[in-house]
Amino acid sequence: MAPIVKIISQAGFVYEQNNHVAYVDKEGKHSAAFHTMMDFIKECKFSYAMLHAPTIYCEIVEQMWTSGRYDSTSKTLSVSINGTSYNINGETVRAALHLPKNSTDRLPSDSEIVSMLRDMHYNGDLSCLGQILRRYMRKEWSFLCDSFIKVFSGKVSNYDAFTMSMQSMFYMLMTDDYYNIGDLVLFEIVAKLGPHEGRPNN
């Protein structure tokens, strides 16, 4: 990942800049496990979403940030950009990020997620799946989970919590059965936005 750089826009918004794209360059003294997982990212069905770095203008981000409102009933994020209203749903996100189309009618169950984590030799507590920590994973899996965290949650380095929606994405990637991945990514975006009232400028 690129170094973190803070900038302040003309409108007073604070950006902790990071490319938020999986780092897959294998030059240098990386371990064999790192090479294996970076090759996996480049070839997986999420590769476009994890590796593409589009140009995004501050004004657009700020308008989305200040106007964005999520309707949990319709699972739609409404935003206003340059005076025009847009509705963003899971299908919008899926198409924009070239995510695989749905091939199953349900998300993985808690027991299936637990089974996956055991197969990955996760050695932490499994009583609360929403609090899975990357540091309890073997190094090669930790590399892959770290990429998911940075790309799909927009978190910067040293963030450890692996959310339930990302665990579901991980499970679907391993089993090749996909269910509303656009909805899961949209949920991560909405969680980042938080409540509309009192939304900070950072």
C-alpha positions as MATLAB code, in Angstrom:
seq = 'MAPIVKIISQAGFVYEQNNHVAYVDKEGKHSAAFHTMMDFIKECKFSYAMLHAPTIYCEIVEQMWTSGRYDSTSKTLSVSINGTSYNINGETVRAALHLPKNSTDRLPSDSEIVSMLRDMHYNGDLSCLGQILRRYMRKEWSFLCDSFIKVFSGKVSNYDAFTMSMQSMFYMLMTDDYYNIGDLVLFEIVAKLGPHEGRPNN';
ca = [
       0.000    0.000    0.000;
       1.108    3.574   -0.646;
       2.206    5.765    2.282;
      -0.561    7.646    4.072;
      -0.624   11.371    3.265;
      -3.078   13.842    4.806;
      -4.376   16.669    2.624;
      -7.077   19.286    3.232;
      -9.316   20.293    0.339;
     -10.494   23.849   -0.343;
     -13.838   22.947    1.231;
     -12.105   21.903    4.460;
     -12.383   18.136    4.043;
      -9.474   16.084    5.399;
      -8.221   13.185    3.278;
      -5.937   10.461    4.544;
      -4.766    9.479    1.096;
      -4.086    5.859    0.297;
      -4.428    4.085   -3.024;
      -6.751    1.444   -1.483;
      -5.699   -1.044   -4.142;
      -4.159   -4.404   -3.329;
      -0.379   -4.299   -3.609;
       0.644   -7.270   -5.736;
       4.167   -6.333   -6.820;
       6.360   -9.286   -5.832;
       9.707   -7.590   -6.308;
      11.861   -7.431   -3.209;
      12.227   -9.771   -0.265;
       8.667  -11.006    0.148;
       7.928  -14.480    1.461;
       6.702  -17.328   -0.732;
       3.310  -17.131    1.014;
       3.007  -13.476   -0.021;
       3.757  -14.388   -3.643;
       1.116  -17.151   -3.595;
      -1.636  -14.896   -2.319;
      -0.754  -11.995   -4.604;
      -0.958  -14.353   -7.591;
      -4.349  -15.487   -6.302;
      -5.611  -11.887   -6.111;
      -4.493  -11.133   -9.667;
      -6.369  -14.164  -11.026;
      -9.497  -14.160   -8.840;
     -12.962  -12.949   -9.876;
     -12.611   -9.877   -7.624;
      -9.352   -8.828   -9.290;
     -10.746   -5.754  -11.062;
     -12.302   -4.412   -7.852;
      -9.079   -5.025   -5.925;
      -6.546   -3.802   -8.476;
      -8.187   -1.012  -10.499;
      -7.319    2.547   -9.390;
      -9.673    5.056  -11.047;
      -9.199    8.830  -10.884;
     -11.685   10.209   -8.342;
     -12.123   13.950   -7.882;
     -12.389   15.484   -4.402;
     -15.518   17.476   -5.315;
     -17.395   14.288   -6.252;
     -16.334   12.506   -3.060;
     -17.392   15.482   -0.939;
     -20.794   15.783   -2.597;
     -21.432   12.069   -2.130;
     -20.168   12.238    1.467;
     -22.395   15.153    2.460;
     -25.544   14.142    0.561;
     -25.466   10.346    0.853;
     -28.487    8.773    2.560;
     -29.106    5.027    2.786;
     -32.568    3.464    2.644;
     -32.319    0.084    4.375;
     -35.718   -1.008    3.027;
     -34.798   -0.608   -0.649;
     -31.048   -1.142    0.022;
     -30.346    2.014   -1.977;
     -27.861    4.815   -1.387;
     -29.146    8.168   -2.688;
     -26.622   10.909   -3.497;
     -26.685   14.323   -5.175;
     -23.846   15.317   -7.506;
     -23.791   18.699   -9.257;
     -27.516   19.082   -8.679;
     -28.456   15.666  -10.084;
     -29.765   12.861   -7.873;
     -28.475    9.305   -8.247;
     -29.576    6.046   -6.658;
     -26.907    3.406   -6.076;
     -27.832   -0.177   -5.308;
     -25.980   -3.467   -5.154;
     -26.329   -4.073   -8.884;
     -24.794   -0.654   -9.624;
     -21.793   -1.553   -7.461;
     -21.525   -5.048   -8.952;
     -21.449   -3.709  -12.521;
     -19.051   -0.848  -11.725;
     -16.514   -3.118  -10.009;
     -16.919   -6.015  -12.476;
     -17.915   -8.358   -9.653;
     -19.256  -11.828  -10.530;
     -22.996  -12.221  -11.068;
     -25.190  -14.008   -8.560;
     -25.119  -17.791   -8.849;
     -26.820  -18.764   -5.567;
     -29.874  -17.566   -3.665;
     -28.412  -17.293   -0.171;
     -25.470  -16.020    1.828;
     -23.234  -18.553    3.594;
     -24.524  -19.522    7.027;
     -22.637  -18.880   10.266;
     -21.731  -22.557   10.466;
     -20.311  -22.479    6.930;
     -18.254  -19.390    7.808;
     -16.964  -21.120   10.959;
     -16.082  -24.219    8.931;
     -14.171  -22.047    6.436;
     -12.217  -20.344    9.222;
     -11.339  -23.697   10.769;
     -10.156  -24.955    7.372;
      -7.945  -21.847    7.223;
      -6.541  -22.787   10.676;
      -7.872  -19.650   12.317;
      -6.739  -19.944   15.953;
      -8.758  -17.142   17.555;
     -12.156  -17.129   19.256;
     -15.061  -17.997   16.924;
     -17.911  -17.107   19.293;
     -18.434  -13.696   17.625;
     -17.957  -13.799   13.864;
     -18.242  -10.020   13.579;
     -14.979   -9.625   15.483;
     -12.628  -11.911   13.550;
      -9.054  -10.642   13.807;
      -6.522  -11.055   11.027;
      -3.621  -11.605   13.433;
      -5.004  -15.042   14.359;
      -4.619  -16.283   10.797;
      -1.664  -17.998    9.201;
       0.566  -15.505    7.435;
      -0.521  -16.296    3.866;
      -4.233  -15.949    4.728;
      -3.480  -12.794    6.692;
      -1.953  -11.232    3.557;
      -5.128  -11.940    1.593;
      -7.467  -10.718    4.356;
      -5.408   -7.550    4.731;
      -5.985   -6.824    1.036;
      -9.750   -7.331    1.472;
      -9.799   -4.980    4.469;
      -7.948   -2.205    2.648;
      -9.865   -2.505   -0.615;
     -13.432   -3.150    0.530;
     -13.544   -1.088    3.738;
     -11.138    1.714    2.800;
      -9.208    1.199    6.036;
      -5.549    2.170    6.148;
      -2.644    0.049    7.371;
      -2.585   -2.010   10.582;
      -6.372   -2.422   10.719;
      -7.185   -5.910   11.926;
     -10.960   -6.512   12.098;
     -12.344   -8.732    9.337;
     -16.054   -7.936    8.951;
     -18.837  -10.463    8.438;
     -19.581   -9.213    4.923;
     -15.929   -9.664    3.964;
     -15.972  -13.169    5.453;
     -18.979  -13.897    3.236;
     -17.122  -12.572    0.171;
     -14.149  -14.700    1.106;
     -16.324  -17.803    1.429;
     -17.961  -17.195   -1.951;
     -14.577  -16.648   -3.591;
     -13.385  -20.018   -2.249;
     -16.567  -21.929   -3.184;
     -17.340  -20.154   -6.492;
     -20.942  -19.497   -5.406;
     -21.830  -15.802   -5.443;
     -24.723  -13.973   -3.809;
     -25.307  -10.209   -4.084;
     -21.659   -9.222   -3.692;
     -22.574   -5.711   -4.818;
     -24.915   -5.479   -1.804;
     -22.101   -6.558    0.520;
     -19.705   -3.955   -0.874;
     -22.434   -1.301   -0.700;
     -22.937   -2.229    2.973;
     -19.221   -1.568    3.587;
     -19.558    1.855    1.903;
     -22.649    2.734    3.942;
     -20.928    1.646    7.169;
     -18.063    3.979    6.290;
     -20.509    6.861    5.719;
     -22.252    6.365    9.052;
     -25.309    8.440   10.084;
     -26.042   11.484    7.917;
     -26.345   13.813   10.897;
     -22.999   14.880   12.356;
     -20.944   13.211    9.622;
     -17.327   14.414   10.080;
     -15.177   16.062    7.410;
     -12.400   13.472    7.777;
];
